[in-house]
Amino acid sequence: MNHSEDVRVIDHPLYQALRNENIRAFNEARGNAGELPSFAYCDLRGLDLRGLDAQGLDLQQAYFRGSDLRGIDFRDTNLEGASIAGAQISGCYFPASLQADEIVMSLNHGTRMRYQHS
């Protein structure tokens, strides 16, 4: 499977809210959504996602190239394999099992972030 075939678009109102950068609507709706959908492999490139409540989201292998992620708390978010190339990340919290060098490599070179498993 090549890189472009990995990108996934899902037909779900929460994903559409993210794609439309309507973070307030996403945060309000997620509380009423019951079980959250997986956003694994989703295309979230170039979006302004500031203010996103990312707790418990499955964002593994997601694409965040050029997105504005400033201030998002990803500590309880699955980011395994996600790519943040060129994203704005000041003020972000990342999972403890995601080492700083993995974040920097992804930010600067587009590599996929790998968790450190004990």
N, C-alpha and C positions, 0 to 999 in steps of 0.2 A: 504494500500500500504506500503510495507516495504522499508527501507532505500535504498537498492540496486536498487529497481525498480524506484526510483525517478530520478536517473541519466539519463540525456538526452544527446544524441549525435545528432547533426543536420547536415544535408547535405547542407552545405553552404560554399562557398569559404572563407568567413571571419572567420568562426569557424575553418576551416581547417588551416588557417594561424595561428590562436592562438594555436591550438594543435601542430603545427610544430614549435612553438616559433619564427615565422617569424613576429615579431612585426612591423618592418618597412613596410613590404607588407600589413599588416593589416591596419596600419595608413594611408597609401597611398590609399588603395582600399576603405576604409570606406567613404572617401570624394566623391567618385564617385558612391557609392552604392545606393544613394537615401535614401529610408526608411531602417533603420537598422533592422536586424532580432532580435528577442528576444533571449537572451542567458540564459533565466531562466532555472534553474535546470541543466545547462550544467556542464559537468565534466571538470574542469580546474585544477585538482590536480597535484601537482609536477612540474608545468610549470614555466619557467622563463619569466615573463610578464613585466619586467622592460621596461619603455619607452612607455607603452600602453596609447593611447589617449582614456580614458574611458568616456569622456563627452557624456552624453545622452544614455549610454548603459543600457539595462535592464539585470542586473545580479542577479535578485532576486532568492533566493534559490540555487545559484550556489555553487559549491564545489571548494575551493581553498586550500585544505589541502596540506601543505608543499610547496606551490608555493612561488616564489620570486616576491613580489609585491612592492618592495622598490621604493619609489619616485612617485608612481602613484597618480594622483589627482582624487579621487572618489567623490568629492563634488557634482557633477551633475550626479551621477550614482545611479541607483536603486540597493541597496544592501540588501534590506529587506529579511531576512531569509537566507542570505548567511552564509557560514561557512568558517572560515579562520584558522582552527586548524593548529598550527605549521608553519604558513606562516611567511615570513620575511616581515615586514611592516614598517621598519624605513623610515621616510621621507614621508609617505603617508598622504594625506588629506582625511578625511572621511566626509560624509554628516553631517551637523550641527544637524540634528534630530537623529543622531546615537550617543548615549552617550558612554563615555569612558569605563564604566564598561561593556557594551554590547560587545565592541571590545575586551576587556581583557578576558572576559568569553569565547568568541568564539576562541580567539587565544590559550588560555590555556586548554580549555576543549571541544572545538568543538561545542559549543552551537550555535544555529542559532541567528543571530543578529536581534534584534527588534528595530524598530524606536520608538522614543518618539513623540507621536502625541499630539498637544496642544488641 
